């Protein structure tokens, strides 16, 4: 429960549940078992994507391009709000 509230990735939570279930079922942790368990749980390893073809970034959308070209410091609050509404409308059209 705490892990979910903390925002940990589902794969990390699932792995922790498997390990905890084994411990609760009476799996003893001898010296070798404890070392194997520690080696099996490297920090954030469960959050890594599965190996496979690398995904390439998609072409930037019109909104991405407009955002990159926008200088927020030069906009008035009203202009910024208008831009947000315009981009929202464009996103809903796509």
C-alpha positions as CSV (number, residue, x, y, z in Angstrom):
1,X,0.0,0.0,0.0
2,X,2.7,2.5,0.9
3,X,4.7,1.7,-2.2
4,X,1.6,2.5,-4.4
5,X,1.1,5.8,-2.5
6,X,4.8,6.6,-3.0
7,X,4.4,6.2,-6.7
8,X,6.7,3.2,-7.2
9,X,6.4,1.5,-10.6
10,X,4.0,-1.4,-10.7
11,X,6.8,-3.8,-11.7
12,X,8.7,-2.9,-8.4
13,X,5.6,-3.4,-6.4
14,X,4.9,-6.8,-8.0
15,X,8.4,-8.0,-7.4
16,X,8.3,-6.9,-3.7
17,X,5.0,-8.8,-3.3
18,X,6.6,-12.0,-4.7
19,X,9.6,-11.7,-2.3
20,X,7.3,-10.9,0.6
21,X,5.0,-13.8,-0.2
22,X,8.0,-16.2,-0.2
23,X,9.2,-14.9,3.1
24,X,5.7,-15.2,4.6
25,X,5.4,-18.8,3.4
26,X,8.4,-19.7,5.5
27,X,11.2,-19.4,3.1
28,X,14.3,-19.4,5.3
29,X,17.0,-17.0,4.6
30,X,20.3,-18.7,5.1
31,X,23.5,-16.9,4.4
32,X,23.4,-18.0,0.7
33,X,19.7,-17.2,0.4
34,X,20.1,-13.7,1.8
35,X,23.0,-12.9,-0.5
36,X,21.1,-14.3,-3.5
37,X,18.1,-12.2,-2.6
38,X,20.2,-9.1,-2.2
39,X,21.8,-9.7,-5.6
40,X,18.3,-10.3,-7.1
41,X,17.0,-7.0,-6.0
42,X,19.3,-4.3,-7.4
43,X,18.0,-0.8,-6.9
44,X,15.5,0.2,-9.5
45,X,16.2,-2.9,-11.7
46,X,12.5,-3.8,-11.9
47,X,11.8,-0.3,-13.2
48,X,14.0,-0.8,-16.2
49,X,12.2,-1.5,-19.5
50,X,12.5,-5.0,-20.9
51,X,15.3,-5.4,-23.4
52,X,14.2,-5.2,-27.0
53,X,14.3,-2.8,-29.9
54,X,14.9,0.7,-28.8
55,X,12.0,3.1,-29.3
56,X,12.7,6.2,-31.2
57,X,11.1,9.5,-30.4
58,X,8.1,10.4,-32.6
59,X,8.2,13.5,-34.7
60,X,7.3,16.6,-32.6
61,X,3.7,17.6,-33.0
62,X,2.6,21.1,-34.1
63,X,1.9,21.9,-30.4
64,X,5.4,20.7,-29.4
65,X,6.9,22.9,-32.1
66,X,4.8,25.9,-31.0
67,X,5.8,25.3,-27.4
68,X,9.5,25.2,-28.3
69,X,9.2,28.5,-30.2
70,X,7.3,30.2,-27.3
71,X,9.0,32.5,-24.9
72,X,6.8,32.4,-21.8
73,X,8.6,35.3,-20.2
74,X,7.6,37.6,-23.0
75,X,3.9,36.8,-22.7
76,X,1.3,38.6,-20.7
77,X,-0.9,36.4,-18.5
78,X,-3.8,36.8,-21.0
79,X,-1.6,35.8,-23.9
80,X,-0.4,32.8,-22.1
81,X,-3.9,31.8,-21.2
82,X,-5.0,32.2,-24.9
83,X,-2.1,30.0,-26.0
84,X,-3.1,27.3,-23.6
85,X,-6.7,27.4,-24.9
86,X,-5.5,27.3,-28.5
87,X,-3.2,24.4,-27.9
88,X,-5.9,22.5,-26.0
89,X,-8.3,23.0,-28.9
90,X,-5.6,21.7,-31.3
91,X,-4.9,18.7,-29.2
92,X,-8.6,17.8,-29.0
93,X,-8.8,18.0,-32.8
94,X,-6.0,15.4,-33.2
